[in-house]
Amino acid sequence: MRRGQIVEPANLIFFLSDNHTRRMMGAYGHPIVQTPNLDKIAARGVRFDNAYCASPLCCPSRSSLATGRYPHQTGYWDNALTYDGDTPSWHHRLRTQGHAVTAIGKLHFRSGDDDNGFTEEIEPMHIVNGQGALIHLLRATGEGVPPRTSHFEVYSKAGVGEADYQSYDRNITGHAIKWLNENAKKHGKPWVLLVSYASPHPPFAVPKRFYDLYPPDEMKLPVQCTADTRPDHPAVAHIRDINGFEDAPNEEFIRRNIAGYCGLVTHLDEQIGEVMQTADQLGLLPSTRVLYTSDHGEAAGNHGLFGKAVMYEHSIGVPLIAAGPDIPAGASSKQIVSHVDLFQTIVQSVGAELTEEDGSLPGISLWPAIQGHDTERLGFAEFHAQASRVASFALRDGDHKLVCHVGEVPQLFDLRQDPEETNDLMRGDQIPEIAAKLIAKLRTLVNPEEADQQAKEDQRRQMAHHGGPEAMLNAGTFAMSPIPGKDVEIESLT
């Protein structure tokens, strides 16, 4: 850190959500979504305007959050090959140095039987049966992944109602409040409490009091959501087709999903507010920092997509806010940042030390940016799971963003002129000069072809371990992981 930037060790409450796109928060300028508690955290601290996940899918993103490394560095590629405790995490670093590190809620690692590095895991959600959604492995066969109906069906449930995930969220809040009341003042060293919610993951079914806040007929339609406007890039068309959106949904379907998504974001905000109220009542805030982010975003109809798994801003752009001791109030940072930066940032925040092994981490501590010293950086994300025939990589440099699809035409956007990414600059016959420069910079970070090949080799190896492609098909798939204590609903692929 720069001279004068002193960070005193402090406790940390780390709120993590699932599927919350960066733009869907009042503090980020959304015109209607109600997030008063998250906005209050942002007002007390710093908001990062250009934060990215490492991969737009639950398991690889969460694995990168834990390890501070990208999927091509760890082999945690998808929702079947996920974190297993073998790569050191920031949780390991803190626990080894005597800090309590408690996780409550959704982790989506391989198993609680692995040593994931926590002092304690309370009501965790991990991948189904320690093997997850085996459909992801089928992309490595070269024959493609069969279409699935469950993805479309889960979005068809948007409206008034409630999914298991919301009751799980309330359990997580209850556990967090209980932990704070019983443990927050017991520990000699600063502690970390990871409070990880399942919302706002679909289905976007919410109690009437939330849904009524967002009348569907008042919801603004997303960009390029109709059959004649949605992008025709092969990678985008592929994910639409296998997820059941080959035919563009009607406006009623789209508006209902946007209303339900807004309602779930407000539900999430309410849960975070209850935990924050307890922290305030216990007098913890002067000695406790608060961090909030989400594992990835959500398309919510933009570009004719529902879900994530693509490199548009709505899927890889995540909220990231922090508040508490040594964090200036009302601040914002334009620095391009990544989830992989949180490893060093959290270790430094509680006063722990990095090891020699951590010297190869690709991220950097965010403390200089938190305290007003932004650095020019590249943004990077990658995707290797079931919605892709080939690996995809995003590279952002300043206002320009390149999306490289191995063996296919790339995409290029100017985010200053086109923040919603409706004008792909690669539509001409020649590669623009800026794209050639970005491709060269991408290759300094990763060899796209080698990473694509390695991912598929690992997926084929895992597939063989589980009995081969036929066994994967017979196993079926599912649209969402069940909450603890519930059985998974399997969709047949044969």
C-alpha positions as CSV (number, residue, x, y, z in Angstrom):
1,M,0.0,0.0,0.0
2,R,1.0,3.6,-0.4
3,R,2.5,5.5,2.5
4,G,-0.1,6.8,4.8
5,Q,-2.7,4.2,3.9
6,I,-3.1,2.5,7.2
7,V,-5.7,-0.3,7.5
8,E,-6.4,-1.3,11.1
9,P,-7.5,-4.9,11.6
10,A,-11.3,-5.2,11.9
11,N,-14.1,-7.7,11.9
12,L,-15.9,-8.4,8.6
13,I,-19.4,-9.2,7.7
14,F,-19.3,-10.4,4.1
15,F,-22.7,-10.6,2.4
16,L,-22.9,-12.7,-0.7
17,S,-25.9,-13.1,-3.0
18,D,-26.7,-15.2,-6.1
19,N,-27.6,-13.7,-9.5
20,H,-27.7,-10.0,-8.6
21,T,-26.6,-7.9,-11.6
22,R,-24.7,-4.7,-10.9
23,R,-27.3,-2.3,-12.3
24,M,-30.1,-3.7,-10.2
25,M,-29.6,-1.5,-7.1
26,G,-30.5,2.0,-6.2
27,A,-26.9,2.9,-5.3
28,Y,-26.0,2.0,-8.9
29,G,-28.7,4.3,-10.3
30,H,-31.5,1.9,-11.0
31,P,-34.7,4.0,-11.3
32,I,-37.2,1.8,-9.6
33,V,-35.7,-1.2,-7.6
34,Q,-35.9,-0.6,-3.9
35,T,-32.7,-1.5,-2.0
36,P,-32.6,0.9,1.0
37,N,-30.3,-1.2,3.1
38,L,-27.7,-1.9,0.4
39,D,-27.9,1.8,-0.5
40,K,-27.2,2.7,3.1
41,I,-24.1,0.5,3.1
42,A,-22.9,2.2,-0.1
43,A,-23.6,5.6,1.3
44,R,-21.5,4.8,4.4
45,G,-18.6,3.5,2.2
46,V,-17.3,2.9,-1.3
47,R,-19.1,1.7,-4.4
48,F,-17.1,0.0,-7.2
49,D,-18.6,0.9,-10.5
50,N,-16.7,-1.6,-12.7
51,A,-16.6,-4.9,-10.7
52,Y,-16.6,-8.3,-12.4
53,C,-17.1,-11.9,-11.5
54,A,-14.4,-14.3,-12.8
55,S,-17.1,-16.5,-14.5
56,P,-20.8,-16.0,-15.0
57,L,-21.9,-19.2,-13.3
58,C,-22.4,-20.1,-9.7
59,C,-19.6,-22.7,-9.0
60,P,-16.7,-21.3,-11.0
61,S,-17.4,-17.8,-9.8
62,R,-17.6,-18.9,-6.1
63,S,-14.5,-21.0,-6.6
64,S,-12.6,-17.9,-7.8
65,L,-14.0,-15.9,-4.9
66,A,-12.5,-18.4,-2.5
67,T,-9.2,-19.0,-4.2
68,G,-8.4,-15.6,-5.8
69,R,-7.6,-17.4,-9.0
70,Y,-9.4,-17.8,-12.4
71,P,-11.0,-21.0,-13.6
72,H,-8.1,-21.7,-16.1
73,Q,-5.7,-21.5,-13.2
74,T,-7.6,-23.9,-10.9
75,G,-9.6,-26.3,-13.1
76,Y,-12.8,-25.3,-11.3
77,W,-14.6,-24.9,-14.6
78,D,-18.3,-25.5,-14.1
79,N,-21.1,-26.7,-11.8
80,A,-19.7,-30.2,-11.7
81,L,-16.0,-29.4,-11.3
82,T,-16.1,-27.0,-8.4
83,Y,-14.1,-26.0,-5.3
84,D,-13.0,-29.0,-3.3
85,G,-10.6,-27.5,-0.7
86,D,-7.4,-28.5,-2.6
87,T,-6.5,-24.9,-3.6
88,P,-5.8,-22.6,-0.7
89,S,-8.6,-20.1,0.0
90,W,-8.6,-16.9,2.0
91,H,-10.7,-18.8,4.5
92,H,-7.7,-21.2,5.0
93,R,-5.3,-18.3,5.3
94,L,-7.4,-16.6,8.1
95,R,-8.2,-19.8,10.0
96,T,-4.6,-20.9,10.0
97,Q,-3.7,-17.6,11.6
98,G,-6.2,-17.9,14.4
99,H,-9.2,-15.9,13.0
100,A,-12.7,-17.3,13.2
101,V,-14.2,-17.7,9.7
102,T,-17.8,-18.8,9.7
103,A,-19.9,-19.4,6.6
104,I,-23.7,-19.4,6.7
105,G,-25.8,-20.4,3.7
106,K,-25.0,-21.1,0.1
107,L,-21.4,-22.0,-0.8
108,H,-21.9,-24.3,-3.8
109,F,-18.6,-26.1,-3.2
110,R,-18.2,-29.8,-3.7
111,S,-19.0,-31.0,-0.2
112,G,-19.0,-30.0,3.5
113,D,-16.9,-33.1,4.0
114,D,-14.0,-31.3,2.3
115,D,-11.8,-28.9,4.2
116,N,-13.0,-25.7,2.7
117,G,-11.1,-23.6,5.1
118,F,-13.9,-22.3,7.4
119,T,-14.0,-22.6,11.1
120,E,-17.7,-23.6,10.8
121,E,-20.2,-24.0,8.0
122,I,-23.8,-23.4,9.2
123,E,-26.7,-24.8,7.0
124,P,-24.5,-24.8,3.9
125,M,-25.7,-25.6,0.4
126,H,-23.2,-27.5,-1.7
127,I,-23.6,-29.1,-5.1
128,V,-26.0,-32.1,-5.4
129,N,-24.5,-35.3,-4.1
130,G,-21.0,-33.9,-4.4
131,Q,-21.2,-34.3,-8.2
132,G,-23.4,-31.4,-9.2
133,A,-25.0,-30.9,-12.6
134,L,-23.3,-33.4,-14.8
135,I,-24.8,-31.9,-17.9
136,H,-22.0,-29.4,-17.9
137,L,-19.5,-32.2,-18.7
138,L,-21.3,-33.1,-21.9
139,R,-20.0,-30.0,-23.7
140,A,-16.6,-31.9,-24.0
141,T,-18.1,-34.7,-26.1
142,G,-18.1,-32.6,-29.2
143,E,-21.7,-33.6,-29.8
144,G,-23.2,-30.7,-27.9
145,V,-25.5,-30.5,-24.9
146,P,-29.1,-31.5,-25.4
147,P,-31.8,-28.8,-25.0
148,R,-33.4,-28.6,-21.6
149,T,-36.9,-27.5,-20.6
150,S,-36.3,-26.9,-16.9
151,H,-34.5,-23.6,-17.5
152,F,-37.5,-22.1,-19.4
153,E,-39.9,-23.6,-16.9
154,V,-38.2,-22.0,-13.9
155,Y,-38.6,-18.6,-15.4
156,S,-42.2,-19.4,-16.2
157,K,-42.9,-19.4,-12.5
158,A,-42.3,-15.6,-12.1
159,G,-45.1,-13.8,-10.3
160,V,-46.8,-13.9,-6.9
161,G,-45.6,-16.9,-4.8
162,E,-42.6,-18.1,-3.0
163,A,-39.7,-20.5,-3.8
164,D,-37.8,-22.6,-1.3
165,Y,-34.9,-20.2,-1.7
166,Q,-36.7,-17.4,0.1
167,S,-37.4,-19.5,3.2
168,Y,-33.8,-20.6,3.1
169,D,-32.8,-16.9,3.0
170,R,-34.8,-16.2,6.2
171,N,-33.1,-19.2,7.9
172,I,-29.7,-17.7,6.9
173,T,-30.7,-14.4,8.4
174,G,-31.8,-16.1,11.6
175,H,-28.5,-18.0,11.8
176,A,-26.5,-14.8,11.2
177,I,-28.4,-12.9,13.9
178,K,-27.9,-15.8,16.3
179,W,-24.2,-16.0,15.5
180,L,-23.7,-12.3,16.0
181,N,-25.5,-12.3,19.4
182,E,-23.6,-15.3,20.7
183,N,-20.1,-15.0,19.1
184,A,-19.3,-11.5,17.8
185,K,-17.7,-10.3,21.1
186,K,-16.0,-13.6,22.1
187,H,-13.0,-13.6,19.7
188,G,-9.7,-12.0,20.4
189,K,-8.8,-11.6,16.8
190,P,-11.0,-10.1,14.1
191,W,-13.5,-12.5,12.7
192,V,-15.2,-13.0,9.3
193,L,-18.9,-13.9,9.0
194,L,-19.8,-14.9,5.5
195,V,-23.6,-14.6,5.1
196,S,-24.5,-16.1,1.7
197,Y,-28.0,-15.9,0.3
198,A,-29.7,-17.8,-2.4
199,S,-31.6,-14.9,-3.8
200,P,-32.2,-13.3,-6.2
201,H,-31.8,-16.6,-8.1
202,P,-34.8,-17.7,-10.2
203,P,-37.6,-18.6,-10.0
204,F,-38.7,-15.0,-9.6
205,A,-41.7,-15.9,-7.5
206,V,-42.2,-13.5,-4.6
207,P,-44.8,-12.7,-1.9
208,K,-47.5,-10.3,-3.1
209,R,-46.1,-7.4,-0.9
210,F,-42.9,-7.4,-3.0
211,Y,-44.5,-8.1,-6.4
212,D,-47.0,-5.2,-5.9
213,L,-44.1,-2.8,-5.6
214,Y,-43.4,-3.5,-9.3
215,P,-46.5,-3.6,-11.5
216,P,-45.5,-5.7,-14.6
217,D,-47.1,-3.3,-17.0
218,E,-44.9,-0.5,-15.7
219,M,-41.7,-2.5,-16.2
220,K,-39.4,-1.2,-19.0
221,L,-38.7,-3.8,-21.6
222,P,-35.0,-4.9,-21.8
223,V,-32.9,-4.3,-24.9
224,Q,-32.9,-6.5,-27.9
225,C,-35.6,-8.8,-26.4
226,T,-37.7,-9.4,-29.5
227,A,-37.2,-12.0,-32.2
228,D,-36.3,-9.4,-34.8
229,T,-33.8,-7.5,-32.5
230,R,-32.0,-10.1,-30.5
231,P,-28.3,-10.8,-31.4
232,D,-27.7,-13.5,-33.9
233,H,-24.1,-14.3,-32.8
234,P,-23.7,-18.1,-32.7
235,A,-22.7,-18.2,-29.1
236,V,-25.7,-16.2,-28.0
237,A,-28.1,-18.2,-30.2
238,H,-26.7,-21.4,-28.8
239,I,-27.4,-20.6,-25.2
240,R,-30.9,-19.4,-26.1
241,D,-31.7,-22.6,-28.0
242,I,-30.5,-25.1,-25.4
243,N,-32.2,-23.2,-22.6
244,G,-35.6,-23.3,-24.2
245,F,-35.7,-19.8,-25.6
246,E,-35.4,-20.6,-29.3
247,D,-38.7,-18.7,-29.7
248,A,-38.7,-15.2,-28.2
249,P,-41.1,-15.0,-25.2
250,N,-43.9,-12.5,-25.3
251,E,-44.0,-9.1,-23.4
252,E,-46.2,-10.4,-20.6
253,F,-43.6,-13.1,-19.8
254,I,-40.7,-10.6,-19.9
255,R,-42.4,-8.0,-17.8
256,R,-43.5,-10.6,-15.2
257,N,-40.0,-11.8,-14.8
258,I,-38.6,-8.3,-14.5
259,A,-41.2,-7.5,-11.8
260,G,-40.4,-10.7,-9.9
261,Y,-36.7,-10.1,-10.2
262,C,-37.0,-6.6,-8.7
263,G,-39.2,-8.1,-6.0
264,L,-36.5,-10.7,-5.1
265,V,-33.8,-8.0,-5.0
266,T,-35.9,-6.1,-2.5
267,H,-36.5,-9.3,-0.5
268,L,-32.7,-9.8,-0.4
269,D,-32.2,-6.2,0.7
270,E,-34.7,-6.8,3.5
271,Q,-32.7,-9.8,4.8
272,I,-29.5,-7.9,4.8
273,G,-31.1,-5.0,6.6
274,E,-32.2,-7.4,9.5
275,V,-28.6,-8.6,9.9
276,M,-27.3,-5.0,9.8
277,Q,-29.8,-3.9,12.4
278,T,-28.6,-6.6,14.8
279,A,-24.9,-5.6,14.1
280,D,-25.9,-1.9,14.9
281,Q,-27.8,-2.8,18.1
282,L,-24.8,-4.8,19.3
283,G,-22.5,-1.9,18.8
284,L,-20.4,-3.7,16.2
285,L,-20.3,-1.3,13.4
286,P,-17.4,0.9,14.7
287,S,-15.2,-2.2,14.7
288,T,-16.7,-4.1,11.8
289,R,-16.5,-3.7,8.1
290,V,-19.3,-4.8,5.7
291,L,-18.7,-6.1,2.2
292,Y,-21.4,-7.0,-0.4
293,T,-21.2,-8.6,-3.8
294,S,-22.9,-11.3,-5.9
295,D,-21.6,-14.3,-7.6
296,H,-22.7,-13.2,-11.1
297,G,-25.5,-11.2,-12.8
298,E,-28.7,-12.0,-14.6
299,A,-29.8,-11.2,-18.2
300,A,-33.5,-10.8,-17.3
301,G,-34.6,-10.6,-20.9
302,N,-31.8,-8.5,-22.3
303,H,-30.4,-9.7,-25.6
304,G,-33.2,-12.3,-25.6
305,L,-31.6,-14.1,-22.7
306,F,-32.7,-15.3,-19.3
307,G,-30.0,-16.4,-16.8
308,K,-26.3,-15.7,-17.1
309,A,-23.5,-17.7,-18.8
310,V,-22.6,-15.0,-21.3
311,M,-20.1,-12.1,-21.3
312,Y,-22.5,-9.2,-21.5
313,E,-22.3,-6.7,-18.7
314,H,-25.6,-7.9,-17.3
315,S,-24.1,-11.3,-16.6
316,I,-20.5,-10.6,-15.6
317,G,-21.0,-7.2,-14.0
318,V,-21.6,-7.5,-10.2
319,P,-22.2,-5.0,-7.4
320,L,-19.4,-4.5,-5.0
321,I,-19.7,-2.2,-2.0
322,A,-17.8,-1.9,1.3
323,A,-18.2,0.2,4.4
324,G,-16.7,0.5,7.9
325,P,-13.5,1.5,9.6
326,D,-10.9,3.2,7.3
327,I,-13.3,3.2,4.4
328,P,-14.4,6.8,3.3
329,A,-18.1,7.4,3.2
330,G,-19.9,8.3,0.0
331,A,-16.9,7.3,-2.2
332,S,-16.9,5.5,-5.5
333,S,-14.2,3.9,-7.6
334,K,-14.0,3.6,-11.4
335,Q,-11.2,1.1,-11.2
336,I,-11.8,-2.1,-13.0
337,V,-11.9,-4.8,-10.3
338,S,-12.5,-8.5,-10.0
339,H,-13.7,-11.0,-7.5
340,V,-10.1,-12.4,-7.5
341,D,-9.0,-9.2,-5.8
342,L,-11.0,-10.1,-2.7
343,F,-8.5,-12.7,-1.5
344,Q,-5.8,-10.1,-0.7
345,T,-8.3,-7.4,0.3
346,I,-10.0,-9.6,3.0
347,V,-6.7,-11.0,4.3
348,Q,-5.4,-7.5,4.7
349,S,-8.7,-6.2,6.2
350,V,-8.5,-8.5,9.2
351,G,-4.8,-8.1,9.8
352,A,-3.6,-11.5,8.5
353,E,-0.6,-12.2,6.3
354,L,-0.3,-13.6,2.8
355,T,2.1,-16.5,2.1
356,E,4.8,-16.9,-0.4
357,E,2.5,-19.0,-2.5
358,D,0.0,-16.1,-2.7
359,G,2.6,-14.1,-4.7
360,S,1.2,-15.7,-7.8
361,L,-2.3,-14.6,-7.3
362,P,-3.6,-12.6,-10.3
363,G,-5.5,-10.1,-8.2
364,I,-4.5,-7.1,-6.1
365,S,-5.6,-5.6,-2.8
366,L,-8.5,-3.2,-3.3
367,W,-7.4,-1.1,-0.3
368,P,-5.6,1.6,-2.4
369,A,-8.7,2.0,-4.6
370,I,-10.9,2.0,-1.5
371,Q,-8.9,4.9,-0.2
372,G,-9.0,6.9,-3.4
373,H,-6.0,5.7,-5.4
374,D,-7.4,4.0,-8.6
375,T,-5.1,1.9,-10.9
376,E,-5.6,1.3,-14.6
377,R,-6.4,-2.4,-15.0
378,L,-7.8,-5.0,-17.4
379,G,-11.1,-6.7,-16.7
380,F,-11.3,-10.4,-17.4
381,A,-13.8,-13.2,-17.2
382,E,-14.1,-16.7,-18.7
383,F,-16.8,-19.4,-19.3
384,H,-16.5,-23.1,-19.9
385,A,-19.8,-24.7,-18.9
386,Q,-22.8,-26.3,-20.5
387,A,-24.2,-23.3,-22.3
388,S,-21.0,-23.0,-24.5
389,R,-19.7,-25.2,-27.3
390,V,-16.4,-23.4,-27.0
391,A,-14.8,-21.3,-24.3
392,S,-15.6,-17.6,-24.1
393,F,-13.3,-14.9,-22.6
394,A,-14.1,-11.3,-21.9
395,L,-11.4,-8.7,-21.8
396,R,-12.1,-5.1,-20.9
397,D,-9.5,-2.3,-21.4
398,G,-10.8,1.1,-20.7
399,D,-14.1,1.7,-22.5
400,H,-13.7,-1.2,-24.9
401,K,-14.6,-4.9,-24.3
402,L,-13.7,-7.8,-26.4
403,V,-15.5,-11.2,-26.1
404,C,-13.4,-14.0,-27.6
405,H,-15.2,-17.2,-28.5
406,V,-12.6,-19.9,-29.4
407,G,-12.8,-20.6,-33.1
408,E,-15.7,-18.2,-33.7
409,V,-16.1,-14.5,-34.5
410,P,-15.4,-12.3,-31.5
411,Q,-17.6,-9.6,-30.2
412,L,-16.5,-6.0,-29.5
413,F,-18.3,-3.2,-27.7
414,D,-17.6,0.4,-26.8
415,L,-19.1,0.7,-23.3
416,R,-18.9,4.4,-23.2
417,Q,-21.0,4.9,-26.3
418,D,-23.0,1.7,-26.0
419,P,-23.3,0.7,-22.3
420,E,-26.1,-1.8,-23.0
421,E,-24.0,-3.5,-25.7
422,T,-26.5,-3.4,-28.6
423,N,-23.9,-2.5,-31.3
424,D,-21.4,-5.3,-31.9
425,L,-18.5,-3.5,-33.7
426,M,-17.3,-6.8,-35.1
427,R,-20.2,-7.1,-37.6
428,G,-18.0,-5.9,-40.5
429,D,-15.8,-8.0,-42.6
430,Q,-12.5,-6.9,-41.0
431,I,-11.3,-7.1,-37.5
432,P,-11.1,-3.5,-36.1
433,E,-7.6,-2.4,-35.0
434,I,-8.8,-2.1,-31.4
435,A,-10.0,-5.7,-31.4
436,A,-6.6,-6.9,-32.6
437,K,-4.9,-5.0,-29.8
438,L,-7.3,-6.5,-27.2
439,I,-6.8,-10.0,-28.6
440,A,-3.0,-9.6,-28.1
441,K,-3.6,-8.4,-24.5
442,L,-5.9,-11.3,-23.8
443,R,-3.2,-13.7,-24.8
444,T,-0.9,-12.2,-22.2
445,L,-3.4,-13.5,-19.6
446,V,-4.5,-16.8,-21.1
447,N,-4.1,-18.9,-24.2
448,P,-7.7,-19.3,-25.2
449,E,-7.3,-22.4,-27.2
450,E,-5.2,-24.2,-24.6
451,A,-7.7,-23.3,-21.8
452,D,-10.6,-24.5,-23.9
453,Q,-8.8,-27.8,-24.6
454,Q,-7.8,-28.2,-20.9
455,A,-11.3,-27.6,-19.7
456,K,-12.7,-30.2,-22.1
457,E,-10.0,-32.7,-21.1
458,D,-10.9,-32.3,-17.4
459,Q,-14.6,-32.6,-18.2
460,R,-14.0,-35.7,-20.2
461,R,-12.0,-37.2,-17.3
462,Q,-14.8,-36.3,-14.9
463,M,-17.4,-37.7,-17.2
464,A,-15.5,-41.0,-17.4
465,H,-15.3,-41.1,-13.6
466,H,-19.1,-41.0,-13.5
467,G,-19.6,-43.6,-16.2
468,G,-19.3,-41.7,-19.5
469,P,-21.7,-39.7,-21.7
470,E,-24.5,-42.1,-21.6
471,A,-24.5,-42.0,-17.8
472,M,-24.6,-38.2,-18.0
473,L,-27.7,-38.3,-20.1
474,N,-29.4,-40.9,-17.9
475,A,-28.6,-38.8,-14.8
476,G,-30.7,-35.9,-16.3
477,T,-30.3,-32.4,-15.0
478,F,-32.0,-29.7,-12.9
479,A,-32.6,-26.0,-13.1
480,M,-31.7,-25.2,-9.5
481,S,-29.9,-26.8,-6.6
482,P,-32.3,-27.8,-3.7
483,I,-32.0,-26.1,-0.4
484,P,-30.6,-28.3,2.5
485,G,-33.1,-31.0,3.4
486,K,-34.9,-31.0,0.1
487,D,-34.7,-33.4,-2.9
488,V,-33.6,-32.2,-6.3
489,E,-36.1,-32.2,-9.1
490,I,-34.6,-34.1,-12.1
491,E,-35.3,-33.3,-15.7
492,S,-34.8,-36.2,-18.2
493,L,-32.4,-35.6,-21.0
494,T,-33.2,-38.8,-22.9
